[in-house]
Amino acid sequence: MKITLDASKTAQQNAADYYSKASKLRAKADGASKALGETLRLIAKEEKRELYKKPEDGAVAAKKKFRIRRELEWFEKYRWFRTSSGLLVVAGRDASQNEHVFNRHAEKTDLYFHADAHGAPTTILKEGNTGKATAHDKLEAAQFAVSYSSCWKNGFGSADAYCAPAGNVSRHAKAGEYVAKGGFIITGKREYFRGTALGLRIGLDEKERVVAVPAISTRVLKDAVAILPAGTKEKGAVAKEIMARLGTENLDDLLLVIPAGKSEVERAARPVGKA
């Protein structure tokens, strides 16, 4: 061991210097020892946590995916679908949306549909009054209107619906009359669709969106299932069952397209038509 002495200092001063240096080194050694001990303790804790960590189910882990938020089209804030011939149908989810759908998006070239029952959505068949809509398109819009009316919640199997040119529909009542929020005044003749069956098919479209279409629609949806009213399952249970069948995690989107009330889920027959 080599010891260097300062010749300008006395033996006692050199000894004091070395004692001071030794004290500082001892303090550093104690600090390092404590830090090492804390590090080892944390490592042991983490190893123990991993040892007792519940293994994640492989199927569940495989399904965990990041959902990329995409830009919504204007009609996706409402209930909507495209008819078998490709025409757009939009409907309100509540009284406020009923007004929005009509005030902002209904044009004279459109047809206004409504179930002949209280608590039904304002349903607009775009370009339905131009000769483009087929009789089947109209039936689809009528079935959509009755399926999202209170008739579903009340367990009805069928209901009447009607349509009129959007130009014959108004939010403004005559003097002395009152129009409730979401209500409308219709003038002129109406076309009725008597005994329209309630029923929907729910599946994924070509953009992997959760979509509900009328049961009579010929549009092809991926992994579609059919739902009918007067069932035994609550809305939440129906959504979870369909979610499992579709292999999707879009529970919120499913809850938006399933009508209020109890339903029954059936496997939908694959229609022949456009995707």
C-alpha positions in Angstrom: 0.0 0.0 0.0 1.5 3.3 -1.1 1.1 6.3 1.2 2.0 9.8 0.0 2.9 12.4 2.6 2.9 16.2 2.3 6.3 17.3 3.5 5.0 20.8 4.3 2.7 19.4 6.9 3.4 17.7 10.2 2.8 14.0 10.8 -0.4 14.9 12.8 -1.7 17.1 9.9 -1.0 14.3 7.3 -2.8 11.8 9.6 -5.8 14.2 9.9 -6.0 14.5 6.1 -6.0 10.7 5.6 -8.7 10.3 8.3 -10.8 12.9 6.6 -10.5 11.2 3.2 -11.2 7.8 4.8 -14.4 9.2 6.4 -15.6 10.5 3.0 -14.9 7.2 1.3 -16.7 5.3 4.1 -19.8 7.6 3.7 -19.8 7.0 -0.1 -19.5 3.2 0.5 -22.4 3.3 2.9 -24.6 5.2 0.4 -23.7 2.8 -2.4 -24.5 -0.1 -0.2 -27.9 1.3 0.7 -28.6 2.1 -3.0 -27.7 -1.5 -3.9 -29.9 -2.9 -1.2 -32.9 -0.8 -2.4 -32.3 -1.9 -6.0 -32.2 -5.6 -5.0 -35.3 -5.1 -3.0 -37.2 -3.6 -5.9 -36.0 -6.4 -8.3 -37.2 -9.0 -5.8 -40.6 -7.3 -5.5 -41.0 -7.2 -9.3 -40.0 -10.8 -9.7 -42.5 -11.8 -7.1 -45.3 -9.8 -8.8 -44.5 -11.4 -12.1 -44.5 -14.9 -10.4 -48.0 -14.4 -9.1 -49.4 -12.4 -12.0 -52.5 -14.0 -13.5 -51.7 -15.2 -17.1 -53.7 -13.4 -19.7 -55.9 -15.5 -21.8 -54.4 -15.9 -25.3 -57.7 -15.3 -27.1 -58.3 -12.2 -25.1 -54.8 -10.9 -25.7 -55.1 -11.6 -29.4 -58.3 -9.5 -29.6 -56.7 -6.5 -28.0 -56.2 -4.0 -30.8 -55.9 -0.3 -31.0 -58.9 1.3 -32.6 -58.0 4.0 -35.1 -60.5 6.9 -34.9 -61.8 7.5 -38.3 -63.7 10.5 -39.6 -67.4 10.0 -39.5 -69.7 10.8 -42.4 -72.5 13.3 -41.5 -75.3 10.7 -41.4 -73.4 8.4 -38.9 -74.6 10.6 -36.0 -78.1 9.4 -36.7 -79.7 6.0 -37.3 -79.0 5.1 -41.0 -78.7 2.5 -43.6 -78.6 2.2 -47.4 -81.4 0.5 -49.2 -81.0 -2.5 -51.5 -80.6 -0.2 -54.4 -78.2 2.1 -52.6 -80.3 5.0 -51.4 -79.5 6.6 -48.1 -82.1 6.5 -45.2 -81.5 8.5 -42.1 -83.6 8.6 -38.9 -83.5 10.5 -35.6 -82.5 8.8 -32.3 -84.6 11.1 -30.2 -86.9 14.2 -30.5 -84.0 16.6 -30.9 -82.5 14.5 -33.7 -85.9 14.2 -35.4 -85.9 17.9 -35.8 -82.3 18.0 -36.9 -82.7 15.3 -39.5 -85.7 17.1 -41.0 -84.5 20.7 -40.7 -80.9 20.2 -41.8 -81.1 17.3 -44.3 -84.7 16.8 -45.7 -85.1 18.1 -49.2 -88.1 18.2 -51.5 -86.6 15.3 -53.5 -86.9 13.1 -50.3 -89.6 11.1 -48.8 -90.6 11.4 -45.1 -91.5 8.1 -43.3 -93.1 7.6 -39.9 -94.6 4.7 -38.0 -98.3 5.2 -37.3 -97.5 5.1 -33.6 -96.4 7.4 -30.8 -92.6 7.5 -30.2 -91.3 6.9 -33.7 -88.3 8.4 -35.5 -88.4 10.9 -38.3 -87.1 8.8 -41.2 -86.0 10.3 -44.4 -85.4 8.4 -47.6 -83.0 10.5 -49.6 -84.0 11.1 -53.2 -87.1 8.9 -52.6 -89.4 11.4 -54.4 -87.4 11.5 -57.6 -88.4 8.1 -59.1 -85.2 6.5 -58.0 -86.7 4.6 -55.1 -88.2 1.3 -55.8 -91.2 -0.2 -54.1 -88.8 -2.4 -52.1 -86.8 0.6 -51.1 -89.9 2.2 -49.6 -90.8 -1.0 -47.8 -87.3 -1.1 -46.3 -87.7 2.5 -45.1 -91.1 1.7 -43.6 -89.7 -1.4 -41.8 -86.8 0.7 -40.5 -89.3 3.3 -39.2 -91.5 0.9 -37.3 -88.6 -1.2 -35.9 -87.2 1.9 -34.1 -90.6 3.0 -32.9 -92.2 2.3 -29.5 -93.8 -0.8 -31.2 -90.6 -2.7 -30.6 -90.5 -2.0 -26.9 -94.2 -2.9 -26.7 -93.5 -6.3 -28.3 -95.5 -5.7 -31.4 -94.8 -8.0 -34.4 -96.0 -5.5 -37.0 -97.3 -1.9 -37.3 -98.5 0.5 -39.9 -96.2 3.2 -41.4 -96.7 5.9 -44.0 -94.7 8.3 -46.1 -95.2 11.6 -47.8 -93.1 14.0 -49.9 -90.8 16.0 -47.6 -92.2 19.1 -49.2 -95.6 18.3 -47.7 -94.2 18.1 -44.2 -93.7 21.1 -41.9 -92.7 22.0 -38.3 -95.1 25.0 -38.3 -98.6 24.6 -37.0 -101.6 26.6 -38.0 -102.8 29.4 -35.7 -104.1 28.0 -32.4 -102.4 24.6 -32.9 -99.4 23.2 -31.1 -96.7 20.9 -32.5 -94.7 19.0 -29.8 -90.9 18.8 -30.1 -90.0 16.3 -32.8 -93.6 16.5 -34.2 -94.6 17.5 -37.7 -97.6 18.7 -39.7 -98.3 16.7 -42.9 -100.5 18.0 -45.7 -101.7 16.1 -48.8 -102.0 12.4 -49.3 -99.9 9.8 -47.5 -98.8 6.4 -48.8 -99.5 3.7 -46.2 -97.7 0.5 -45.5 -100.1 -1.6 -43.5 -99.0 -4.4 -41.2 -95.3 -3.8 -41.7 -93.3 -6.5 -39.9 -90.7 -5.4 -37.3 -87.2 -6.8 -37.7 -83.6 -5.9 -38.3 -80.3 -7.5 -39.4 -77.1 -6.3 -37.7 -73.6 -6.9 -39.1 -70.5 -5.3 -40.4 -70.4 -3.4 -43.7 -67.6 -3.1 -46.1 -65.9 -0.4 -43.9 -66.2 -2.7 -40.8 -68.9 -0.4 -39.4 -71.6 -1.9 -37.2 -74.8 -1.4 -39.3 -78.4 -2.3 -38.8 -80.6 -2.8 -41.9 -84.3 -3.8 -42.2 -84.8 -7.5 -42.2 -86.1 -7.5 -45.8 -83.0 -5.7 -47.1 -80.9 -7.7 -49.6 -77.7 -5.9 -48.7 -75.0 -8.3 -47.6 -73.5 -7.7 -44.2 -70.5 -9.6 -42.7 -71.5 -12.1 -40.0 -75.0 -10.7 -39.8 -77.5 -11.8 -37.2 -81.2 -11.1 -37.1 -83.1 -9.6 -34.1 -86.8 -9.6 -33.6 -89.1 -7.9 -31.0 -91.0 -9.6 -28.2 -88.0 -11.5 -27.1 -86.7 -12.4 -23.6 -83.3 -10.7 -23.6 -82.6 -7.1 -22.5 -80.8 -4.7 -24.8 -77.4 -5.1 -23.0 -77.5 -8.9 -23.2 -78.4 -8.8 -26.8 -75.5 -6.4 -27.6 -73.0 -8.7 -25.9 -74.3 -11.7 -27.7 -74.1 -10.0 -31.1 -70.7 -8.6 -30.2 -69.4 -12.2 -29.6 -71.0 -13.4 -32.9 -69.5 -10.6 -34.9 -66.1 -10.9 -33.3 -66.0 -7.1 -32.6 -65.4 -5.0 -29.5 -67.7 -2.2 -30.6 -70.2 -2.6 -27.8 -71.1 1.1 -27.8 -71.9 1.0 -31.5 -74.0 -2.1 -31.1 -76.0 -0.5 -28.3 -76.8 2.4 -30.6 -78.3 0.2 -33.3 -80.4 -2.1 -31.1 -83.9 -0.8 -30.4 -85.1 -0.2 -26.9 -86.9 -3.1 -25.3 -86.4 -6.9 -25.2 -85.3 -8.8 -28.3 -84.5 -12.2 -29.6 -81.4 -13.0 -31.6 -81.4 -15.3 -34.5 -78.9 -16.3 -37.2 -79.7 -14.3 -40.3 -80.0 -16.0 -43.6 -77.4 -14.7 -46.1 -79.3 -12.5 -48.6 -78.5 -12.3 -52.2 -77.6 -8.7 -53.2 -75.1 -6.0 -53.1 -72.4 -5.8 -50.4 
